[in-house]
Amino acid sequence: MRGALAVFRLARPFTLIAPALGMVSGALVGMQGLRLLALDAAGNPVPLWRHFLPEMLAGAALAMLLNAASNAVNQIFDIEVDRVNKPTRPLPAGELSIAGAWAVTVVAGAAALGIAWTLPPPTFAIVAFTAAVVYSYSGPPLRTKRFWWAANPTIAIPRGTLLFVAGWTSVLGWHGLGTAEPWLLGGMYGLFVLGAATTKDYADIRGDRKEGCITLPIRFGVRRSVWITVPFLVLPWFALPAGAALGLLSADGTVLSALGAGLAVWGAYVAALLLRNPDDLTTAKTHPSWQHMYLMLVGSQVGVAAAYWVR
């Protein structure tokens, strides 16, 4: 029982929600954006979500499994950092062995790739590439988290941009990838995560510095890094009204504009939390700004999918 709880904590279940929703959101946007018509065996129209439900469930499952594998491998290679920053995690606390963590990584990663293999080829290609990128963040030889200029892109590209595009391909395959729609929306998420990922680094400064990881706050200082981060919390959401106005997004322009404005206001509030007293960021294990960042990501995924299904 104790071992199962340690595995559960190693996977960090709260962090698995956003990847699952990202895949489902990409799928829902894709099928509605291209105005597909689903038919049953008799040629009668059926609801799109019902027609593609197996693909959406598979996409959500593989995203959660791949993220769990990523969380596990991160804690394996960051065990010395966590001894300083997060000593109660399963590995530094001795609740789970390194071998056990590797077993979780391999099983979850293999299961994610296996599910991806049953989906269209571009989905498998994106998932395989994503697996390599998320490993490179923590593992050798690259271990990009050591470099302030490489760490955040290594998080943002797979967990922001490619996550949404993978969801799109899970129901459409190559169809529509030549249009701006999936890339504009995926790029929006990528830009947001590019800045928002820094919010997790402030409380980890002591351990990261000890292990030679030069994160953005270490390289530029807490206050300057906050000012670097702030635009990424607000500006990406303007892609929604801009994309609608330019005809690049096919959902209702009024709904997209309202959603973009709401997310931008939310981002400005989070920015105010960061700027109020930047030095407080280094004293809390989990600053409220990180919680808001995660909820913004989840809320935007739900909101964008809903915008495409509003009639």
C-alpha positions as CSV (number, residue, x, y, z in Angstrom):
1,M,0.0,0.0,0.0
2,R,2.8,2.4,0.9
3,G,4.6,1.6,-2.4
4,A,1.4,2.3,-4.4
5,L,1.0,5.6,-2.6
6,A,4.6,6.5,-3.4
7,V,4.1,5.7,-7.1
8,F,0.9,7.8,-7.0
9,R,2.8,10.7,-5.5
10,L,5.7,10.2,-8.0
11,A,3.3,10.6,-10.9
12,R,2.0,13.9,-9.4
13,P,-1.6,13.3,-10.4
14,F,-2.7,16.9,-10.3
15,T,-0.3,17.7,-13.1
16,L,-1.9,15.1,-15.4
17,I,-5.1,17.0,-15.9
18,A,-3.8,19.7,-18.2
19,P,-2.2,17.2,-20.7
20,A,-5.3,15.2,-20.9
21,L,-7.5,18.2,-21.5
22,G,-5.0,19.6,-24.0
23,M,-5.3,16.5,-26.1
24,V,-9.1,16.5,-25.9
25,S,-9.3,20.2,-26.6
26,G,-7.2,19.8,-29.8
27,A,-9.4,17.0,-31.0
28,L,-12.6,18.9,-30.4
29,V,-11.3,22.0,-32.1
30,G,-10.0,20.0,-35.0
31,M,-13.3,18.2,-35.8
32,Q,-15.4,21.3,-35.4
33,G,-12.9,23.7,-37.1
34,L,-13.0,21.6,-40.3
35,R,-16.8,21.1,-40.0
36,L,-16.6,17.4,-40.3
37,L,-19.7,15.2,-40.8
38,A,-19.7,11.8,-39.1
39,L,-21.9,9.0,-40.4
40,D,-22.8,5.7,-39.0
41,A,-22.8,2.4,-41.0
42,A,-26.3,3.2,-42.4
43,G,-25.2,6.6,-43.6
44,N,-27.0,8.6,-40.9
45,P,-25.2,11.5,-39.2
46,V,-24.0,11.0,-35.6
47,P,-22.6,13.5,-33.1
48,L,-18.9,14.1,-33.8
49,W,-17.9,13.7,-30.2
50,R,-19.5,10.3,-30.1
51,H,-17.9,9.2,-33.4
52,F,-14.4,10.2,-32.2
53,L,-14.8,9.3,-28.5
54,P,-12.4,6.3,-28.7
55,E,-9.6,8.5,-30.2
56,M,-10.2,11.3,-27.6
57,L,-10.1,8.9,-24.7
58,A,-6.9,7.3,-26.1
59,G,-5.3,10.7,-26.6
60,A,-6.2,11.7,-23.0
61,A,-4.8,8.5,-21.6
62,L,-1.5,8.6,-23.5
63,A,-1.0,12.3,-22.5
64,M,-1.5,11.4,-18.8
65,L,0.9,8.4,-19.1
66,L,3.6,10.4,-20.9
67,N,3.4,13.2,-18.4
68,A,3.6,10.7,-15.5
69,A,6.7,9.2,-17.1
70,S,8.1,12.7,-17.5
71,N,7.4,13.5,-13.8
72,A,9.1,10.3,-12.8
73,V,12.3,10.8,-14.9
74,N,12.5,14.4,-13.7
75,Q,12.6,13.2,-10.1
76,I,15.1,10.5,-10.8
77,F,17.7,13.0,-12.2
78,D,16.7,15.8,-9.8
79,I,17.0,13.7,-6.6
80,E,19.8,15.8,-5.3
81,V,18.0,19.0,-6.1
82,D,14.9,17.6,-4.4
83,R,16.9,16.7,-1.3
84,V,17.3,20.5,-0.8
85,N,14.1,21.9,-2.3
86,K,11.5,19.1,-1.8
87,P,12.8,16.5,0.6
88,T,9.3,15.0,1.2
89,R,9.0,13.7,-2.3
90,P,9.1,9.9,-2.6
91,L,12.7,9.5,-3.8
92,P,14.6,11.8,-1.4
93,A,12.2,10.6,1.4
94,G,13.2,7.0,0.7
95,E,9.6,5.9,0.0
96,L,10.5,4.6,-3.4
97,S,13.8,3.4,-4.9
98,I,15.5,4.7,-8.0
99,A,14.8,1.3,-9.7
100,G,11.2,1.6,-8.8
101,A,11.0,5.1,-10.3
102,W,12.7,3.8,-13.5
103,A,10.1,1.0,-13.7
104,V,7.3,3.6,-13.5
105,T,9.0,5.7,-16.2
106,V,9.5,2.7,-18.6
107,V,6.0,1.3,-18.1
108,A,4.2,4.6,-18.4
109,G,6.3,5.8,-21.4
110,A,5.9,2.5,-23.2
111,A,2.2,2.5,-22.6
112,A,1.9,6.0,-24.0
113,L,3.8,5.1,-27.1
114,G,1.8,2.0,-27.5
115,I,-1.5,3.9,-27.4
116,A,-0.1,6.5,-29.8
117,W,0.7,3.7,-32.3
118,T,-3.0,2.9,-32.6
119,L,-3.7,6.6,-33.6
120,P,-2.9,8.3,-36.9
121,P,0.8,8.4,-37.9
122,P,1.4,12.1,-37.2
123,T,0.1,11.6,-33.6
124,F,2.6,8.8,-33.0
125,A,5.4,11.0,-34.5
126,I,4.6,13.9,-32.3
127,V,4.3,11.7,-29.2
128,A,7.7,10.0,-29.9
129,F,9.3,13.4,-30.4
130,T,7.7,14.8,-27.3
131,A,9.0,11.9,-25.2
132,A,12.5,12.6,-26.4
133,V,12.2,16.3,-25.7
134,V,10.8,15.9,-22.2
135,Y,13.5,13.4,-21.3
136,S,16.2,15.9,-22.5
137,Y,14.9,18.5,-20.0
138,S,16.1,16.4,-17.1
139,G,18.2,13.6,-18.4
140,P,21.7,13.4,-19.9
141,P,23.4,14.2,-22.2
142,L,21.5,17.5,-22.8
143,R,19.7,18.1,-19.4
144,T,18.5,21.4,-20.8
145,K,17.2,22.6,-17.4
146,R,20.8,23.6,-16.7
147,F,20.5,26.5,-19.2
148,W,18.1,29.4,-18.7
149,W,17.8,29.8,-22.5
150,A,16.9,26.2,-23.2
151,A,14.9,25.1,-20.1
152,N,11.6,26.8,-20.8
153,P,11.5,26.1,-24.6
154,T,12.0,22.4,-23.7
155,I,8.9,22.6,-21.6
156,A,6.8,24.9,-23.8
157,I,7.2,23.1,-27.1
158,P,6.0,19.7,-26.1
159,R,3.6,20.6,-23.3
160,G,2.2,23.7,-25.0
161,T,2.4,23.7,-28.8
162,L,2.7,20.0,-29.7
163,L,0.2,18.8,-27.1
164,F,-2.6,20.7,-28.8
165,V,-1.5,19.7,-32.3
166,A,-1.3,16.1,-31.2
167,G,-4.9,16.2,-30.1
168,W,-5.8,17.7,-33.5
169,T,-4.0,14.9,-35.4
170,S,-5.5,12.2,-33.1
171,V,-8.9,12.6,-34.9
172,L,-7.8,14.2,-38.2
173,G,-4.4,12.7,-39.0
174,W,-2.6,14.9,-41.5
175,H,-5.8,16.7,-42.5
176,G,-5.7,20.4,-41.7
177,L,-2.1,20.5,-40.5
178,G,-1.3,22.7,-43.5
179,T,-3.6,25.4,-42.2
180,A,-2.8,28.1,-39.6
181,E,-5.5,27.0,-37.2
182,P,-3.8,24.3,-35.2
183,W,-0.4,26.0,-35.2
184,L,-1.8,29.4,-34.1
185,L,-3.7,27.9,-31.2
186,G,-0.8,25.6,-30.3
187,G,1.6,28.5,-30.6
188,M,-0.6,30.5,-28.2
189,Y,-0.3,27.8,-25.6
190,G,3.4,27.4,-26.2
191,L,4.1,31.1,-25.6
192,F,2.1,31.0,-22.4
193,V,3.9,28.0,-21.1
194,L,7.3,29.5,-22.2
195,G,6.9,32.3,-19.6
196,A,4.7,30.6,-17.1
197,A,7.1,27.7,-16.6
198,T,9.4,30.1,-14.8
199,T,7.0,30.4,-11.8
200,K,8.0,26.9,-10.6
201,D,11.7,27.9,-10.5
202,Y,11.7,30.6,-7.8
203,A,11.2,28.3,-4.8
204,D,13.8,25.9,-6.2
205,I,16.7,28.4,-6.4
206,R,18.7,27.0,-3.6
207,G,18.8,23.4,-4.9
208,D,19.1,24.4,-8.5
209,R,22.1,26.6,-7.8
210,K,23.8,23.9,-5.8
211,E,23.4,21.4,-8.7
212,G,24.5,23.9,-11.4
213,C,21.1,24.6,-13.0
214,I,21.2,28.2,-14.1
215,T,17.5,29.0,-14.3
216,L,16.0,32.3,-15.4
217,P,15.7,33.6,-11.8
218,I,19.3,32.6,-11.1
219,R,20.7,34.1,-14.3
220,F,18.8,37.4,-14.1
221,G,17.8,37.7,-10.5
222,V,14.3,37.4,-9.1
223,R,12.9,40.8,-10.0
224,R,14.3,41.0,-13.5
225,S,13.1,37.5,-14.3
226,V,9.6,38.4,-13.1
227,W,9.5,41.3,-15.6
228,I,10.7,38.9,-18.3
229,T,7.9,36.5,-17.5
230,V,5.0,38.9,-17.2
231,P,4.3,39.5,-20.9
232,F,3.9,35.8,-21.5
233,L,1.0,35.6,-19.1
234,V,-1.0,38.3,-20.9
235,L,0.0,38.7,-24.6
236,P,-0.5,35.2,-26.0
237,W,-4.3,35.3,-25.3
238,F,-4.7,38.1,-27.9
239,A,-4.1,35.5,-30.5
240,L,-7.8,34.5,-30.1
241,P,-9.4,37.8,-31.1
242,A,-6.6,38.5,-33.6
243,G,-7.0,35.1,-35.2
244,A,-10.7,35.4,-35.5
245,A,-10.5,38.9,-37.0
246,L,-8.0,37.7,-39.6
247,G,-10.1,34.7,-40.5
248,L,-7.5,32.2,-39.3
249,L,-9.8,30.7,-36.6
250,S,-13.2,29.4,-37.5
251,A,-15.0,29.7,-34.2
252,D,-17.3,32.5,-33.4
253,G,-15.3,35.7,-33.2
254,T,-17.3,37.3,-30.4
255,V,-16.8,34.2,-28.2
256,L,-13.1,34.0,-29.0
257,S,-12.7,37.7,-28.3
258,A,-14.5,37.5,-24.9
259,L,-12.4,34.4,-24.0
260,G,-9.2,36.1,-25.0
261,A,-10.0,39.2,-23.0
262,G,-10.9,37.2,-19.9
263,L,-7.7,35.2,-20.0
264,A,-5.7,38.4,-20.5
265,V,-7.3,39.9,-17.5
266,W,-6.6,36.8,-15.5
267,G,-3.0,36.9,-16.7
268,A,-2.7,40.5,-15.6
269,Y,-3.9,39.5,-12.1
270,V,-1.3,36.8,-11.9
271,A,1.3,39.3,-13.1
272,A,0.3,41.6,-10.3
273,L,0.8,38.8,-7.8
274,L,4.3,38.2,-9.1
275,L,5.2,41.9,-9.1
276,R,3.7,42.7,-5.7
277,N,6.7,41.4,-3.8
278,P,8.9,39.3,-6.1
279,D,11.1,38.2,-3.2
280,D,8.2,36.3,-1.7
281,L,8.4,33.9,-4.6
282,T,11.5,32.3,-3.1
283,T,10.0,31.6,0.3
284,A,6.9,29.5,-0.6
285,K,7.1,26.0,-1.8
286,T,4.3,26.6,-4.3
287,H,3.5,30.2,-4.9
288,P,-0.1,31.1,-5.8
289,S,1.1,32.3,-9.2
290,W,2.0,28.8,-10.2
291,Q,-1.4,27.5,-9.2
292,H,-3.1,30.3,-11.2
293,M,-0.8,29.5,-14.2
294,Y,-1.9,25.9,-14.1
295,L,-5.6,26.8,-13.8
296,M,-5.3,29.3,-16.6
297,L,-3.9,26.6,-18.8
298,V,-6.8,24.2,-17.9
299,G,-9.4,27.0,-18.2
300,S,-8.1,28.1,-21.6
301,Q,-8.2,24.5,-23.0
302,V,-11.8,24.1,-21.9
303,G,-12.7,27.6,-23.1
304,V,-11.2,27.2,-26.5
305,A,-12.9,23.8,-27.1
306,A,-16.2,25.3,-25.9
307,A,-15.8,28.3,-28.2
308,Y,-15.7,25.9,-31.2
309,W,-18.8,24.1,-30.1
310,V,-21.0,27.1,-29.4
311,R,-23.9,27.5,-31.8
